[in-house]
Amino acid sequence: MEMLKRLLYILLIIPLSCVDPYTLELERGEQLLTVDGFITTEPGPHRIRLTRTDTYGSVFEGLIRPVRLATVNVRDSEGMVTFLTEVEAGVYETPAGFKAKVGLSYTLQLRLIEGREYTSFPEKVNQVAPIDQVSIRTVEIATDDRLEQRVGVQLIAHFKDPGDQANNYYWRTAPGSFVLVANPELYTNPPTHPSDPRGPAPKDCCAICYLVESSRSQNFTIASDESFNGLETRLPVAFIEDNGLRFKDTYRAEIQQMGISQEAFRFLRLIEQQLSITGSVFDQPPANIRGNIISLDNPDETVLGYFIAADVATSELYIESDDLDIKATPRIIPDDCRTVPGATLSPPSNWLRN
């Protein structure tokens, strides 16, 4: 019995033992400047975003911070210099009427507030083939959940590739917009007490609004004409997922088809390869892919990003709900559609469908 008491006493005092805290000290790495943006042959304003990332050894990356109060300009091969204005923290815009010209080369020049100077290599604007048509195809994409599929619309660009030159293509989608359908007649009053049920309180307005998608980072598609030089071509260039709201009525999509340099194509192909990494523990860690920006003060400094100058062909497409063969489960908004952030009763300025 005495032995049992001693054992019990030892077990009780063990959790009370002091443990010295361990402080993890991480070696702070270099601060990497990142340049993100492009100019095209469409009227501006065009945006260049400057950020800096603090790195901490090989453990993790720190905060991405905007680079403010920089002097930013674009110089063309004829000597014309256009200055950009900082419109928000780290975001610099060309004048509204500025546009690149086919055949000219453009160089991005930066001077940071502390005096460091950077420049891009010249980017020549190559003419791009026009888009003849954009068609759609409803597709399903498998997910990790065998019982759940991603449903959406694949956009297919139809165009005739010029046969007299090597061409590299870069496709992006501009922020889409759509008719937002709500159900204000299903609105219910919130309970005044946890035991009170929600009572029906239908609203008279509003069931129909318009919503412009945010301009968050989007996927892109690239292609070289090595396999279709001089041919009539149809290529899938974008995927718009059906989230239960986008295709309840009408969706406006806009495709930008750009002609880019061979160097820009190689850079984007490396980015595409890194984005395809599955995230397995056996994957190689992402590498810092150097672009076409160099430091004039320290040629060995790593600068991330790429400045692109490109000719662009744009095509818009209105997708109706009935155009989809397969649809996601509709999402219900039991309230006035104007309660959705960003939703308005008036269509966007580029909305041409009655």
C-alpha positions as CSV (number, residue, x, y, z in Angstrom):
1,M,0.0,0.0,0.0
2,E,2.9,2.4,0.9
3,M,4.5,1.6,-2.4
4,L,1.3,2.5,-4.3
5,K,1.1,5.9,-2.5
6,R,4.7,6.7,-3.5
7,L,4.0,5.8,-7.1
8,L,0.9,7.9,-7.1
9,Y,2.8,10.9,-5.6
10,I,5.5,10.6,-8.4
11,L,2.8,10.6,-11.1
12,L,1.2,13.7,-9.7
13,I,4.3,15.8,-9.6
14,I,5.7,14.9,-13.0
15,P,3.2,17.2,-15.0
16,L,4.2,20.1,-12.7
17,S,7.9,20.0,-13.8
18,C,9.2,23.1,-15.5
19,V,9.8,23.0,-19.2
20,D,12.1,25.6,-20.7
21,P,10.6,27.2,-23.7
22,Y,12.4,26.7,-27.0
23,T,12.8,29.8,-29.1
24,L,13.0,29.1,-32.9
25,E,15.4,31.6,-34.5
26,L,15.1,31.8,-38.2
27,E,17.8,33.2,-40.4
28,R,16.3,36.1,-42.4
29,G,16.9,35.8,-46.1
30,E,17.0,38.3,-48.9
31,Q,14.1,40.5,-49.8
32,L,13.0,39.7,-53.3
33,L,11.5,42.3,-55.6
34,T,8.6,41.0,-57.7
35,V,7.4,42.7,-60.9
36,D,3.9,41.7,-62.2
37,G,2.2,43.3,-65.2
38,F,2.1,43.8,-68.9
39,I,1.2,46.4,-71.6
40,T,-0.8,45.6,-74.7
41,T,-2.0,47.2,-77.9
42,E,-5.4,48.0,-76.3
43,P,-5.8,51.4,-74.8
44,G,-4.9,51.6,-71.1
45,P,-4.6,52.1,-68.4
46,H,-2.2,49.2,-68.0
47,R,-1.0,48.1,-64.5
48,I,2.3,47.1,-63.1
49,R,2.4,45.8,-59.6
50,L,5.6,46.0,-57.4
51,T,5.9,43.9,-54.3
52,R,8.7,42.6,-52.0
53,T,8.7,39.3,-50.2
54,D,10.7,38.7,-47.0
55,T,12.2,35.2,-46.9
56,Y,13.3,33.4,-43.8
57,G,15.9,30.8,-44.6
58,S,14.4,27.8,-46.2
59,V,11.6,27.5,-43.7
60,F,8.9,29.8,-45.0
61,E,8.2,33.0,-46.9
62,G,7.1,36.0,-44.9
63,L,4.7,38.8,-45.8
64,I,4.4,40.2,-49.3
65,R,4.5,43.9,-49.1
66,P,3.8,46.6,-51.7
67,V,6.7,48.7,-53.0
68,R,5.5,52.3,-52.7
69,L,6.7,55.6,-54.0
70,A,8.7,54.1,-56.9
71,T,9.4,55.9,-60.2
72,V,8.1,53.7,-62.9
73,N,8.2,54.3,-66.7
74,V,8.0,52.5,-70.0
75,R,10.4,53.4,-72.8
76,D,9.8,52.3,-76.4
77,S,12.4,51.7,-79.1
78,E,11.7,55.1,-80.7
79,G,12.7,56.9,-77.5
80,M,9.2,57.8,-76.2
81,V,9.0,57.6,-72.4
82,T,5.7,57.1,-70.6
83,F,5.5,57.5,-66.8
84,L,3.1,55.5,-64.6
85,T,1.2,56.8,-61.6
86,E,0.8,55.0,-58.3
87,V,-3.0,54.5,-57.9
88,E,-2.9,52.3,-54.9
89,A,-0.1,50.8,-52.7
90,G,2.4,49.2,-55.0
91,V,0.2,49.4,-58.1
92,Y,1.3,51.7,-61.0
93,E,-0.9,52.7,-64.0
94,T,-0.1,54.1,-67.5
95,P,-2.2,57.0,-68.8
96,A,-5.7,55.9,-70.0
97,G,-4.8,56.5,-73.7
98,F,-1.5,54.7,-73.7
99,K,-1.2,51.6,-75.9
100,A,1.7,49.6,-77.3
101,K,2.4,49.5,-81.0
102,V,3.1,46.4,-83.1
103,G,6.8,46.3,-84.2
104,L,8.1,48.4,-81.4
105,S,10.1,47.2,-78.4
106,Y,9.4,48.3,-74.8
107,T,11.5,48.5,-71.7
108,L,10.3,48.8,-68.1
109,Q,12.4,51.1,-65.9
110,L,12.1,51.3,-62.1
111,R,13.7,53.5,-59.5
112,L,12.8,52.7,-55.9
113,I,12.6,55.3,-53.2
114,E,15.9,54.2,-51.7
115,G,17.6,54.8,-55.0
116,R,18.0,51.3,-56.4
117,E,17.4,51.1,-60.2
118,Y,16.1,48.2,-62.3
119,T,15.3,47.6,-65.9
120,S,13.8,44.9,-68.1
121,F,15.2,43.6,-71.3
122,P,13.4,45.0,-74.3
123,E,10.2,43.2,-75.2
124,K,9.1,43.4,-78.9
125,V,5.4,43.5,-79.7
126,N,4.6,40.8,-82.3
127,Q,1.3,40.8,-84.2
128,V,-1.2,38.2,-83.0
129,A,-3.8,36.4,-85.0
130,P,-7.4,37.6,-84.5
131,I,-9.9,35.4,-82.8
132,D,-12.5,34.2,-85.3
133,Q,-14.9,32.6,-82.7
134,V,-15.1,31.4,-79.1
135,S,-17.2,28.3,-78.6
136,I,-18.0,26.5,-75.3
137,R,-18.1,23.0,-74.0
138,T,-19.5,21.8,-70.7
139,V,-17.0,19.7,-68.8
140,E,-16.7,17.7,-65.6
141,I,-13.4,17.5,-63.7
142,A,-12.7,14.8,-61.2
143,T,-11.8,15.8,-57.6
144,D,-10.2,13.9,-54.7
145,D,-13.8,13.2,-53.6
146,R,-15.2,10.5,-55.9
147,L,-18.7,11.6,-55.1
148,E,-18.1,15.2,-56.1
149,Q,-17.3,16.6,-59.5
150,R,-16.3,20.1,-60.6
151,V,-18.6,21.3,-63.4
152,G,-18.0,24.3,-65.6
153,V,-17.6,25.7,-69.1
154,Q,-14.5,25.3,-71.2
155,L,-13.8,28.2,-73.6
156,I,-12.4,27.2,-77.0
157,A,-10.7,29.8,-79.2
158,H,-10.9,29.5,-83.0
159,F,-8.2,31.3,-85.0
160,K,-6.0,31.0,-88.1
161,D,-2.3,30.9,-87.2
162,P,0.0,32.8,-89.6
163,G,2.3,30.5,-91.4
164,D,5.1,32.9,-92.2
165,Q,6.5,33.2,-88.6
166,A,6.9,31.4,-85.3
167,N,4.1,32.5,-82.9
168,N,3.7,32.1,-79.2
169,Y,0.3,32.6,-77.6
170,Y,-0.8,33.7,-74.1
171,W,-4.5,33.6,-73.1
172,R,-6.1,35.3,-70.1
173,T,-9.7,35.9,-69.1
174,A,-10.7,39.4,-68.1
175,P,-12.9,39.6,-65.0
176,G,-16.3,38.1,-65.9
177,S,-19.7,39.4,-65.0
178,F,-23.0,37.8,-64.7
179,V,-26.7,38.2,-63.8
180,L,-27.1,37.4,-60.1
181,V,-30.3,35.7,-59.3
182,A,-31.7,35.8,-55.8
183,N,-34.9,34.8,-54.1
184,P,-36.1,37.7,-51.8
185,E,-39.5,36.0,-51.5
186,L,-37.8,33.4,-49.4
187,Y,-36.4,35.8,-46.8
188,T,-37.3,35.1,-43.2
189,N,-37.0,37.3,-40.1
190,P,-34.2,36.4,-37.8
191,P,-35.5,35.1,-34.4
192,T,-35.6,37.6,-31.5
193,H,-34.8,34.7,-29.1
194,P,-33.0,31.4,-29.5
195,S,-36.2,29.6,-28.9
196,D,-38.2,31.6,-31.5
197,P,-38.5,30.1,-35.0
198,R,-37.6,32.2,-38.1
199,G,-40.8,33.6,-39.6
200,P,-41.4,34.2,-43.3
201,A,-41.0,37.8,-44.3
202,P,-40.8,37.9,-48.1
203,K,-39.2,41.1,-49.6
204,D,-40.6,42.9,-52.7
205,C,-37.1,43.6,-54.1
206,C,-34.8,42.6,-55.6
207,A,-34.4,39.3,-57.5
208,I,-32.0,40.4,-60.3
209,C,-28.7,42.1,-59.9
210,Y,-25.4,42.2,-61.8
211,L,-22.1,41.2,-60.3
212,V,-18.5,41.7,-61.7
213,E,-16.0,39.0,-60.6
214,S,-13.0,40.2,-58.7
215,S,-9.7,40.6,-60.6
216,R,-7.9,38.0,-58.4
217,S,-5.1,36.0,-59.9
218,Q,-6.4,33.7,-62.6
219,N,-5.2,30.7,-64.5
220,F,-3.7,31.2,-67.9
221,T,-3.0,29.1,-71.0
222,I,0.0,29.3,-73.3
223,A,0.9,27.6,-76.6
224,S,3.5,27.6,-79.3
225,D,2.5,27.1,-83.0
226,E,5.1,24.4,-83.5
227,S,2.3,21.8,-84.1
228,F,-0.2,24.0,-85.9
229,N,1.9,26.6,-87.8
230,G,-0.2,28.1,-90.6
231,L,-3.4,26.0,-89.7
232,E,-6.9,26.7,-88.7
233,T,-6.8,26.0,-85.0
234,R,-9.2,25.3,-82.1
235,L,-7.7,25.3,-78.6
236,P,-9.2,25.2,-75.2
237,V,-7.9,28.3,-73.5
238,A,-9.9,28.8,-70.3
239,F,-12.2,27.1,-67.7
240,I,-15.0,28.9,-65.8
241,E,-16.3,26.8,-62.9
242,D,-20.0,26.7,-62.2
243,N,-20.3,27.7,-58.6
244,G,-24.1,27.5,-58.5
245,L,-24.5,31.2,-59.2
246,R,-22.6,32.1,-62.3
247,F,-24.8,30.3,-64.8
248,K,-28.3,30.6,-63.3
249,D,-29.0,33.2,-66.0
250,T,-26.4,35.0,-68.3
251,Y,-22.6,35.1,-67.9
252,R,-20.3,37.5,-69.9
253,A,-16.8,36.1,-70.5
254,E,-13.9,38.0,-72.2
255,I,-10.9,36.2,-73.7
256,Q,-7.6,38.0,-74.4
257,Q,-5.4,36.3,-76.9
258,M,-1.8,37.8,-76.8
259,G,1.2,37.3,-79.0
260,I,4.3,37.1,-76.8
261,S,8.0,36.8,-77.3
262,Q,9.9,33.5,-77.2
263,E,11.5,34.5,-73.9
264,A,8.2,35.4,-72.3
265,F,6.8,32.0,-73.5
266,R,9.7,30.2,-71.8
267,F,9.1,32.0,-68.6
268,L,5.4,31.3,-68.5
269,R,6.0,27.7,-69.4
270,L,8.2,27.4,-66.3
271,I,5.5,29.0,-64.2
272,E,3.0,26.6,-65.6
273,Q,5.1,23.6,-64.8
274,Q,5.5,24.8,-61.2
275,L,1.7,25.4,-60.9
276,S,1.2,21.8,-61.9
277,I,3.1,20.4,-58.9
278,T,0.7,18.2,-57.0
279,G,2.1,19.1,-53.5
280,S,3.4,15.6,-52.7
281,V,6.2,15.4,-50.1
282,F,8.3,13.9,-52.9
283,D,7.9,16.9,-55.2
284,Q,10.8,19.2,-55.6
285,P,10.4,22.6,-53.8
286,P,9.4,25.5,-55.9
287,A,12.3,27.5,-57.4
288,N,12.5,31.2,-57.8
289,I,12.1,31.7,-61.5
290,R,14.0,34.7,-62.7
291,G,12.3,36.9,-65.3
292,N,13.5,39.7,-67.6
293,I,14.1,42.3,-64.9
294,I,17.7,43.0,-63.7
295,S,19.2,45.3,-61.0
296,L,21.5,48.0,-62.4
297,D,23.2,48.2,-59.0
298,N,23.7,44.5,-58.4
299,P,23.5,42.2,-61.4
300,D,23.5,39.2,-59.1
301,E,20.3,40.2,-57.3
302,T,17.3,37.9,-57.9
303,V,14.3,39.8,-59.3
304,L,11.1,37.8,-59.8
305,G,8.4,38.4,-62.4
306,Y,8.3,39.3,-66.0
307,F,7.4,42.4,-67.9
308,I,5.4,41.5,-71.1
309,A,4.6,43.7,-74.0
310,A,2.1,42.1,-76.4
311,D,-0.4,42.6,-79.2
312,V,-3.8,41.4,-78.1
313,A,-7.0,40.2,-79.8
314,T,-10.1,40.3,-77.5
315,S,-13.4,38.4,-77.9
316,E,-16.4,38.5,-75.7
317,L,-19.0,35.8,-75.2
318,Y,-22.4,35.6,-73.5
319,I,-23.2,32.2,-72.0
320,E,-26.9,31.5,-71.2
321,S,-28.0,29.0,-68.6
322,D,-29.6,26.8,-71.3
323,D,-26.2,26.5,-73.1
324,L,-24.9,24.2,-70.4
325,D,-25.5,20.4,-70.7
326,I,-24.5,19.8,-67.1
327,K,-25.0,22.3,-64.2
328,A,-23.9,22.5,-60.6
329,T,-26.5,22.5,-57.9
330,P,-28.0,26.0,-57.8
331,R,-27.2,28.2,-54.8
332,I,-30.1,30.0,-53.2
333,I,-29.8,33.5,-51.9
334,P,-32.9,34.0,-49.8
335,D,-32.6,37.8,-49.6
336,D,-32.4,41.0,-51.7
337,C,-29.7,40.5,-54.3
338,R,-28.3,43.9,-53.4
339,T,-27.1,42.5,-50.0
340,V,-24.4,40.5,-51.9
341,P,-21.1,42.6,-51.8
342,G,-20.5,44.2,-55.2
343,A,-23.9,43.5,-56.7
344,T,-25.8,46.4,-58.4
345,L,-29.1,46.8,-60.2
346,S,-27.3,48.3,-63.3
347,P,-25.3,46.2,-65.7
348,P,-21.6,46.8,-66.1
349,S,-20.5,49.4,-68.7
350,N,-19.3,46.6,-71.1
351,W,-22.5,44.6,-70.8
352,L,-24.0,44.7,-74.4
353,R,-26.7,42.0,-74.0
354,N,-30.3,43.3,-73.7
